[in-house]
Amino acid sequence: MLQFYLDRVVATERQNKMQLLSSKSYLIALITRDSVKEHSGQFEFSDGVSHYNIVNGRLQIDIKMKDDVFYHYHFPYKVKDNQNKIKENKEIKREMERKDIK
């Protein structure tokens, strides 16, 4: 009976550790997704390293955690033209100037 209980405790601990790693890797993937500026690259974090590539409108992120556990994520990705960004920034500046004048 004691052995069954100890096995259960060890299994629960192992499961909690894997869930924590999975949550950390997903957070790294989200931060990487929001920080992408080129078609490929990598970011280093305290808990692991993320490598990303943009392929066919999809952002592929591979994460290697410190414990040598790998995770792979895919996100839809739209590349905005610099012209669109400039246009949006100008519109925002105009709107801010209108609010300041009134």
N, C-alpha and C positions, 0 to 999 in steps of 0.2 A: 504494500500500500504506500509506503514511504517513497519507494522508487518511482511509482506512478506520479506522485505529487511533485517530486523533484524534476522528472522529465517534463511535466506540464509547465513548471516554472521556467525551466531553461528554454522551452519552445516559445513561451510567451515573451521572454526577454529577447530572443532572437527575432521574433516577429516585430516587436516594437522597434528594434534597431533598424530593421529593413524599412519599416514605414518612415522612420525619421530620415534615413538616407534618401528614400524616394521623394519625400517632401522637400528636402534641401536641393536635390537635383532639379526638381520642377521649378523651384524658386530661381535657381541659377539659369535655367532655360528662359524664364520670363525676363530676367534682367538682361540676358544676352539678346533676346528678341528686341527689347526696347533700345538696345545700345548699338545695333547693327548700323554700320555706315558704308561698308564695302560689300563686295560679292562673296568674300570669304575672309576668315580671320579666326582669332581666338582671344579668349579672355581668361585670366587666372583669378581664382577666388581662393579664399582660405580653406575651403572644403573640397576644391577640385578645379578642373580645367574644362572650359567649354570650347569646342571647335564648331564653326558654323559655315555653311555654304548655301547660296541661293541657287536653286535649280528649278527651272520651269515654273517660276512663280511660287515656289514653296521654299520656306526656310527650313533647312535641315540642321539640327543641333545635336551634336554628340558630346556627351559629358562623361568625363572620367573622374570619379570621386577618389579621394585619398586612399580608400580601402581597396582600390583596383576594381571597383564595381562600375560598369558602364551603363549609361542610359541614353536612349535615342528619342528625340522629339521632332515633330514636323508641325509647322505652322504655315497658314497661308501668308503670302507676303506680296505687297504691291510696292513697286518702285515708283516713287513720285518724281516727276521731272523737276529739275531745278527751276524751270520757268514757273511751274505751278506753285512751288514754295515761295518764290519771289513775289508772285501775284498775291498769294495769301498773306504774306507779311505786309505788303503795301496796303491791302484792304484793312488789316488789323490796325496799322498805324493811322490810317485815315479815320477809322472809327474812334480810336483813342483821341485823336486831335479834335474831332467833333464834340466828344464828351467834355474835353477840357475847355473848349470855347464857350460852351453853354453853361 
